[in-house]
Amino acid sequence: MSRPHQGTSGATTASSRSTPPSRPAGKRLASDDRAPDLRLASFAVALWLAALASLYLSARWGLFLGGATLIAAAGTAFVHRRRRPPSRRPSRMPRASQPRPAGPVRARPGPSRPLKQPRGLSDREGGAVRWLVAAALLGAGCGAVATAARVAIRDAGPLAQLVDAGATVRVDLVVRDDPRALRGSPGLPPTYLVAVDLTSVYPEDGPRLRLSVRALVLGSDPAWRPLLPGQRASVSGRLMAPRGGDLRAAVLSVKDPPLLHGRSSWTQRAAGTLRAGLQRACAPLPDDVGGLLPGLVVGDTSRLDDALEEDFRTTGMTHLNAVSGANVAIVLGVVLFAVRWTRAGPVVTALVCAVALVGFVILARPSPSVVRAAAMGAIGLIGLAAGRPRAALPALAAGVAVLVVIDPELAGDIGFALSVLATGGLLLLAPKWRDALRRRGWPHLAAEALAVPAAAQVACGPVVAGISGTVSLVAVPANLLVVPAIAPATLLGVSAAVLSPVWPVGAEFAAWLGQWPARWLVLVATYGARVPAGALPWPGGVLGALLLAVVTVALLIAVRRPLIRRLVAVVSLGAMLGALPVRLIASGWPPPRWLIVTCAVGQGDAIVLPAGAGRAVVVDAGPEPTSVDHCLRRLGVRQVVLFVVSHFHVDHVGGVAGVFRNRSVLGVITPDWPEPPGGRAVVAAQAAGARVPMLAVGPGWSYTVGGLEVTVLGPYEPLHGTNSDPNNNSLVLRARLDGRTVLLPGDAETEEQQALLNHLGPAGVRADVLKVAHHGSAYQSPEFLDAVDPAVGLVSVGAGNVYGHPNPSLLARLSRGGARILRTDQGGDLAAVRTGSGLAVVARGDPPR
């Protein structure tokens, strides 16, 4: 009796046999295996790209783009409706699918052959593609129209005419975000960048303009610094044209302090009080952790050391010290990590995360950037509360579309892109990777800890690579190592901020406790940034980001197959094991027997002379600390036995902090010329802070260490009334090492060069290697160059500088004299090397961007 029953249900039996016994069917597994609905995602991506393009177009062209795409979307939807078959499924049912008596033929897999679709897309697949195209066109139309409307307001006629004329006006404004300080020349006060909304403009010879447009204020008065978002003020200044690519209608340059009207909201004042209290509580701490803890908690990086910030960027940990979507995602990841450990359900977990998110927004100050980041976090909470993986992508796409329509300027915001990508990585990649690790025997907590930072890093990798021009290999390990320290550091930092208004001593104690997990973050970032080959070069810009995105997506799809996954793992491991020892043992830099290295620091000078293992004499420091610090790291310099300042211009002393950073300096010498005073004050402050003696020297002063002899040749007498008195009073040095001579004339120009030649004669200035003076400026004496007669000329110059350096005629003259000329803007760090038969020159090949 059982056989006839099996025969009548043969289709069900065959279907059940097709299911692998090791993978039982179930509702949860079936829902996880289904392909995600991409219609809303295609709508959001197209809307984003169209809004970005429309920011660079006029309002007319933006409306034209929007109208064209909306018409195309309507046409695509109409064609799809016309082509939908009324009922073709019954007529195409194969005969083999009709019920037949049971028998051996029924059990064979033959029925699958008549089900084979013809070549090309099936009706269902074709319909899905047409719906995706229609959704993308509809999104592009909405994005272009929404942006064009805002661009029309931005380019309104009366204000645009005032901007074109560079008019001086008085304005009423509302502060939109925290003022940001831009570091200027040493000794000069910073300039504050303040994002504002203009509500009224009062021209000098015209009626008041009532409007609501965005602008940027460049204020030099310190009164701009304490302003809070939402604060209303009035000020007078000169209108300038914006850079374009956003919704700012003007840039306002002001010198006077703002005239405030009323007070900001209570939330802004409360947040400002807590932030200021956190800074006071962290003031007694060392500079590294004292600047990091406020950045970790509320994104306040005003005290964060530049070198430490660069180390965080190199190790892929920047999201920890800036309030961005990536930072919010990591904070929510820590909360999720703690709450899921209690086995709480999705709704409870979402509620706890919501409370944490609201508290974070209030503490970090609800400025537009923080609100934007919080919105992406809220989208993640929606997907979490739903408990449905398929709901995550539509929720994220809907949030992106709504935010871009409300504020089209987000389409060109790097922080917004990182927010979206980090949230997408945590919603789409992290759960799958966590579950895969658990199926392979990983503990739950370990799988969660590894999946969260890996997903965030992989998702944000293309954008970070496009910005930095590198791909970090240490980012995932570094983020994994710091996961245990983020929660206690954040909790103790928040406690210090909350306690600061009522119990300052308790706040300082909480900050003191919080410095210990923060020290672990500093340690990981510092040593992670020094890992050889930790950051690989990658094409920068949009093309580099797109290239890495394509590679990442291709790998994520390919590794779904076990064979390809094993192949990728073997190839990656083999490449790492094969290349890393070569980079560690024979990195090629610094080259053996190097005589001088000219660091690639941009438009400035930083020269390094070897003085023994890990020791060097450094001449000048370039315009900013990070570049010279990294150059000294690459050379393995741990001790600067002598730091020489040729003169006090910012392109030679702006990076002095990078020379002192994490290395000992034994002495500082400078010219006996005090100008510019701001530069001299910066060098003096740095030397005094490190308790290093500082001495002004003149001709004849010499210093010998480790076979290196450095002698001061000039200036012989102060020069006044020249084209540039600081340049023409530069220290001119001659260095001797192993019988070779290097001449370092600083920025000496024609007057000082001619004076040196008159006092010393041609033999007194002759050298094997010449650091070309003043970045290859044309203000140089031909007789002096002929007398030096170098075999190698090294030019320290910045790419695309506005001064026209180096001068082509000057380089041609040196080349005709037999000198080999190398430039840092083309070759990166440059080294002259002693060989058995003479000199060689080596370029590291990594010029600054």
HURASUL-V843005 format. One record per run of one state. SS is the DSSP state (hx for helix, st for strand, lp for the rest). FROM is the first residue (numbers start at 1). LEN is the number of residues. Records with the same first field share a line. If there is no record, write none. Layout:
BEGIN
SS = FROM-LEN, FROM-LEN
END
This chain:
BEGIN
lp = 1-1, 9-1, 19-8, 34-5, 56-3, 84-11, 98-6, 108-3, 115-8, 155-2, 166-2, 176-4, 183-8, 204-4, 220-2, 225-7, 241-7, 255-4, 262-4, 283-4, 299-7, 315-3, 322-3, 342-4, 365-3, 387-2, 407-1, 413-1, 440-4, 469-1, 473-2, 501-3, 529-6, 538-3, 559-3, 586-8, 599-8, 611-4, 620-5, 635-4, 645-5, 654-2, 661-3, 666-2, 672-5, 690-4, 698-4, 706-2, 715-10, 729-3, 738-2, 745-5, 766-3, 772-1, 777-5, 789-3, 796-12, 817-3, 828-2, 835-4, 844-6
hx = 2-7, 10-9, 27-7, 39-17, 59-25, 95-3, 104-4, 111-4, 123-32, 157-9, 222-3, 266-17, 287-12, 306-9, 318-4, 325-17, 346-19, 368-19, 389-18, 408-5, 414-26, 444-25, 475-26, 504-25, 541-18, 562-24, 625-10, 650-4, 656-5, 677-13, 725-4, 750-16, 773-4, 782-7, 808-9, 824-4
st = 168-8, 180-3, 191-13, 208-12, 232-9, 248-7, 259-3, 470-3, 535-3, 594-5, 607-4, 615-5, 639-6, 664-2, 668-4, 694-4, 702-4, 708-7, 732-6, 740-5, 769-3, 792-4, 820-4, 830-5, 839-5
END
